[in-house]
Amino acid sequence: MTFGMYLWMTFGIFGTLAIFSFLYKDNPFYKFAEHLVVGVSAGYFVIILWHNGLTPNLFQRLADGDWYFLFLNSSRPEYLIPAFLGALMWTRFSQQYSWLSRWPMAMYIGIATGMAVPLEMANRINKQLFAMMNPIDFEHFFGTAGFDLLDPTSGLSQLIVFVGAMCALIYFYFSKAHEGIFGRVAKIGIYTLMIGFGASFGYTVMARISLFINRIQAIEAWRMVGFDNTNENYHSGFPIVFWVLMLGIVVYAIVEIVQYRNRPPETKQPAA
């Protein structure tokens, strides 16, 4: 590992610890890391949209034309229409002509809605209905390998999916009071919904925990490279980076403490 790579690695670890510092309280290190993430993300997506969207879908399709003629002599001049509508988006920054941006915005929202509705229907409704309508396999009610309640192909699992879906739909039927047997069935629907919400939340938490584990592993890899002289990537200059960083943080903390003590009492915030 080169010294430059280790510097970038150290900067990444510093950003991770700066984000974690918010667990103590809001501080300048967290603000720096937060603004860095927002800025880098915005710049990254601008480059992605330029190279994966605008360049292949507009400029390359008009490439056989002449810029001096606004690509009017291109073999595909019809692509100038979406280019013109996209340019109208920038009129949002003008108080006088901002109304022009409503036309491309309305077209964009209309097209996006028209594309999203069938996709949502196919992925979130139709597939769910097809899964609920699968025939129940009574021959392998407890699974193909014996008594296996967790077998998703067993007849019992298919029956649970069907009953849970029907009970959840009944819960949202508000034209009849949820009393008696109807109320008990609706209560099963509530349990089904809570199980679904809990599974979704657990999946989200596990994804975040995976990211956290990845950052902890990155910190451990950084420590081994920078401080374990038995590591093949170790360099005697690597620990200097750490101590210079620590010195900068300590100096910054001392300056902040001195400035805080010299502030007028009315400007100091009470401790939480």
C-alpha positions as CSV (number, residue, x, y, z in Angstrom):
1,M,0.0,0.0,0.0
2,T,1.3,3.4,-1.0
3,F,1.5,6.3,1.4
4,G,-1.2,8.2,-0.7
5,M,-3.6,5.3,-0.4
6,Y,-3.1,5.2,3.3
7,L,-3.8,8.9,3.5
8,W,-7.2,8.4,1.8
9,M,-7.9,5.4,4.0
10,T,-7.2,7.5,7.1
11,F,-9.4,10.2,5.8
12,G,-12.2,7.7,5.4
13,I,-11.8,6.4,8.9
14,F,-11.8,10.0,10.2
15,G,-15.1,10.6,8.4
16,T,-16.6,7.5,9.9
17,L,-15.5,8.5,13.4
18,A,-16.8,12.0,12.8
19,I,-20.2,10.7,12.0
20,F,-20.2,8.5,15.0
21,S,-19.3,11.5,17.2
22,F,-22.9,12.7,16.8
23,L,-23.7,10.0,19.4
24,Y,-22.1,12.3,22.0
25,K,-23.5,15.6,20.7
26,D,-23.6,17.8,17.6
27,N,-20.1,19.1,16.9
28,P,-18.1,20.6,14.1
29,F,-16.5,17.3,13.1
30,Y,-20.0,15.8,12.5
31,K,-21.0,18.9,10.5
32,F,-18.0,18.6,8.4
33,A,-18.6,14.9,7.6
34,E,-22.3,15.6,7.0
35,H,-21.7,18.4,4.5
36,L,-18.9,16.3,2.9
37,V,-21.4,13.4,2.3
38,V,-24.1,15.7,0.9
39,G,-21.6,17.5,-1.4
40,V,-19.9,14.4,-2.7
41,S,-23.2,12.6,-3.2
42,A,-24.6,15.6,-5.2
43,G,-21.4,15.8,-7.3
44,Y,-21.4,12.1,-7.9
45,F,-25.0,11.9,-9.1
46,V,-24.4,14.9,-11.4
47,I,-21.6,13.1,-13.1
48,I,-23.6,9.8,-13.3
49,L,-26.6,11.6,-14.8
50,W,-24.3,13.4,-17.3
51,H,-22.4,10.3,-18.5
52,N,-25.3,7.8,-18.2
53,G,-28.2,10.0,-19.1
54,L,-27.5,13.2,-21.0
55,T,-24.5,12.1,-23.1
56,P,-25.8,8.7,-24.5
57,N,-29.5,9.8,-24.8
58,L,-29.0,13.3,-26.3
59,F,-25.5,14.2,-27.5
60,Q,-24.6,10.8,-29.0
61,R,-27.9,10.7,-30.8
62,L,-27.3,14.2,-32.3
63,A,-23.6,13.5,-32.9
64,D,-23.9,13.5,-36.7
65,G,-25.2,17.1,-36.6
66,D,-23.4,20.4,-36.3
67,W,-23.4,22.3,-33.0
68,Y,-23.2,25.6,-35.0
69,F,-26.6,24.7,-36.5
70,L,-28.0,23.6,-33.1
71,F,-27.9,20.1,-34.4
72,L,-30.7,20.9,-36.8
73,N,-28.9,19.1,-39.6
74,S,-28.7,15.9,-37.5
75,S,-30.4,12.8,-38.7
76,R,-32.4,12.7,-35.5
77,P,-33.5,16.3,-34.8
78,E,-36.5,15.2,-32.9
79,Y,-34.3,14.8,-29.8
80,L,-34.0,18.6,-29.7
81,I,-37.6,18.6,-28.3
82,P,-36.7,16.9,-25.0
83,A,-33.5,19.0,-24.9
84,F,-35.5,22.2,-25.2
85,L,-38.0,21.0,-22.5
86,G,-35.0,20.2,-20.3
87,A,-33.6,23.6,-20.8
88,L,-36.9,25.2,-19.8
89,M,-36.4,23.6,-16.3
90,W,-33.7,26.2,-15.7
91,T,-36.3,29.0,-15.9
92,R,-37.2,28.1,-12.3
93,F,-34.4,30.4,-11.3
94,S,-36.1,33.4,-13.0
95,Q,-39.0,35.2,-11.3
96,Q,-40.3,36.5,-14.6
97,Y,-40.1,33.3,-16.7
98,S,-40.4,30.6,-14.0
99,W,-43.9,29.7,-15.3
100,L,-42.3,28.1,-18.3
101,S,-40.8,25.3,-16.1
102,R,-44.4,24.1,-15.4
103,W,-44.6,22.6,-18.9
104,P,-41.6,20.2,-18.8
105,M,-42.4,19.5,-15.1
106,A,-46.0,18.5,-16.0
107,M,-44.8,16.3,-18.8
108,Y,-42.1,14.7,-16.6
109,I,-44.6,14.0,-13.8
110,G,-47.2,12.7,-16.2
111,I,-44.8,10.3,-18.0
112,A,-43.2,9.2,-14.7
113,T,-46.7,8.5,-13.3
114,G,-47.7,6.6,-16.3
115,M,-44.6,4.4,-16.1
116,A,-44.8,3.9,-12.4
117,V,-48.4,2.9,-12.1
118,P,-48.2,-0.3,-14.2
119,L,-44.8,-1.2,-12.6
120,E,-46.3,-0.8,-9.1
121,M,-49.3,-2.8,-10.1
122,A,-47.2,-5.6,-11.5
123,N,-44.7,-5.7,-8.7
124,R,-46.7,-4.8,-5.6
125,I,-50.2,-6.0,-6.4
126,N,-50.3,-8.6,-9.1
127,K,-47.4,-10.6,-7.8
128,Q,-48.9,-10.5,-4.3
129,L,-52.3,-11.7,-5.7
130,F,-50.6,-14.5,-7.7
131,A,-48.7,-15.6,-4.6
132,M,-52.0,-15.7,-2.6
133,M,-53.8,-17.6,-5.3
134,N,-51.3,-20.5,-5.5
135,P,-53.1,-23.8,-5.0
136,I,-52.5,-25.3,-1.6
137,D,-50.4,-28.4,-1.7
138,F,-52.2,-30.7,0.7
139,E,-50.0,-33.7,-0.4
140,H,-47.0,-32.0,1.1
141,F,-48.8,-30.0,3.7
142,F,-45.8,-30.1,6.2
143,G,-43.1,-29.8,3.5
144,T,-41.3,-32.1,1.2
145,A,-38.8,-33.2,3.8
146,G,-41.2,-34.0,6.6
147,F,-42.5,-31.8,9.3
148,D,-40.9,-28.5,8.2
149,L,-43.0,-25.4,9.1
150,L,-40.4,-23.1,7.5
151,D,-40.7,-24.7,4.1
152,P,-42.1,-21.9,1.8
153,T,-43.4,-24.4,-0.7
154,S,-45.3,-26.5,1.8
155,G,-49.1,-26.4,1.9
156,L,-49.1,-25.1,5.4
157,S,-47.1,-22.0,4.4
158,Q,-49.4,-21.4,1.4
159,L,-52.4,-21.7,3.7
160,I,-50.9,-19.2,6.2
161,V,-50.2,-16.7,3.4
162,F,-53.8,-17.0,2.1
163,V,-55.4,-16.7,5.5
164,G,-53.2,-13.8,6.6
165,A,-53.8,-11.9,3.4
166,M,-57.6,-12.3,3.6
167,C,-57.6,-11.3,7.3
168,A,-55.5,-8.2,6.5
169,L,-58.0,-7.2,3.7
170,I,-60.9,-7.8,6.1
171,Y,-59.3,-5.4,8.6
172,F,-59.5,-2.6,6.0
173,Y,-63.2,-3.3,5.4
174,F,-64.8,-0.4,7.4
175,S,-68.4,-0.7,6.2
176,K,-69.1,-3.2,9.0
177,A,-68.3,-2.8,12.6
178,H,-65.4,-5.0,13.8
179,E,-67.4,-7.0,16.3
180,G,-68.0,-10.7,16.9
181,I,-66.4,-13.2,14.5
182,F,-65.7,-10.4,12.0
183,G,-63.8,-8.5,14.6
184,R,-61.7,-11.5,15.6
185,V,-60.8,-12.1,12.0
186,A,-59.9,-8.4,11.6
187,K,-57.7,-8.8,14.7
188,I,-55.8,-11.6,13.0
189,G,-55.3,-9.2,10.1
190,I,-53.8,-6.7,12.6
191,Y,-51.3,-9.4,13.7
192,T,-50.5,-10.2,10.1
193,L,-49.8,-6.5,9.4
194,M,-47.6,-6.2,12.5
195,I,-45.6,-9.2,11.5
196,G,-45.1,-7.7,8.0
197,F,-44.1,-4.3,9.4
198,G,-41.8,-6.0,11.9
199,A,-40.1,-8.1,9.2
200,S,-39.6,-5.0,7.1
201,F,-38.2,-3.0,10.0
202,G,-35.9,-5.9,11.0
203,Y,-34.7,-6.1,7.4
204,T,-33.9,-2.4,7.4
205,V,-32.1,-2.7,10.8
206,M,-30.0,-5.6,9.6
207,A,-29.0,-3.7,6.5
208,R,-27.8,-0.8,8.7
209,I,-26.0,-3.2,11.0
210,S,-24.2,-4.7,8.0
211,L,-23.0,-1.2,7.1
212,F,-21.9,-0.7,10.7
213,I,-20.0,-4.0,10.7
214,N,-18.3,-3.0,7.4
215,R,-17.1,0.3,8.9
216,I,-15.8,-1.5,12.0
217,Q,-13.9,-3.9,9.8
218,A,-12.5,-1.0,7.8
219,I,-11.2,0.6,11.1
220,E,-9.6,-2.7,12.1
221,A,-8.0,-3.0,8.6
222,W,-6.7,0.6,8.9
223,R,-5.3,-0.2,12.4
224,M,-3.5,-3.3,11.2
225,V,-2.0,-1.5,8.2
226,G,-0.9,1.5,10.2
227,F,0.2,0.0,13.5
228,D,0.9,-3.7,13.1
229,N,4.5,-3.9,11.9
230,T,4.1,-7.6,11.1
231,N,1.6,-6.7,8.4
232,E,3.0,-6.8,4.9
233,N,1.5,-3.4,4.0
234,Y,3.0,-1.7,7.1
235,H,5.1,1.4,6.6
236,S,7.0,3.2,9.3
237,G,5.5,6.5,8.1
238,F,1.9,5.4,8.5
239,P,1.7,6.1,12.3
240,I,2.8,9.6,11.7
241,V,-0.4,10.3,9.9
242,F,-2.4,9.2,12.9
243,W,-0.4,11.3,15.4
244,V,-0.6,14.4,13.1
245,L,-4.4,14.0,12.9
246,M,-4.6,13.5,16.7
247,L,-2.5,16.7,17.2
248,G,-4.8,18.7,14.9
249,I,-7.9,17.5,16.8
250,V,-6.3,18.3,20.2
251,V,-5.3,21.8,19.0
252,Y,-8.7,22.4,17.6
253,A,-10.3,21.3,20.9
254,I,-8.1,23.6,23.0
255,V,-8.9,26.5,20.7
256,E,-12.6,25.8,21.1
257,I,-12.4,25.6,24.9
258,V,-10.5,28.9,25.1
259,Q,-12.9,30.6,22.8
260,Y,-15.9,29.2,24.8
261,R,-14.5,30.5,28.1
262,N,-13.9,33.9,26.7
263,R,-17.4,34.3,25.5
264,P,-19.9,36.5,27.4
265,P,-22.0,34.5,29.8
266,E,-25.3,35.3,28.0
267,T,-24.0,33.6,24.8
268,K,-23.1,30.3,26.4
269,Q,-25.6,27.5,26.1
270,P,-26.6,25.7,29.3
271,A,-25.4,22.1,29.4
272,A,-28.0,19.5,28.5
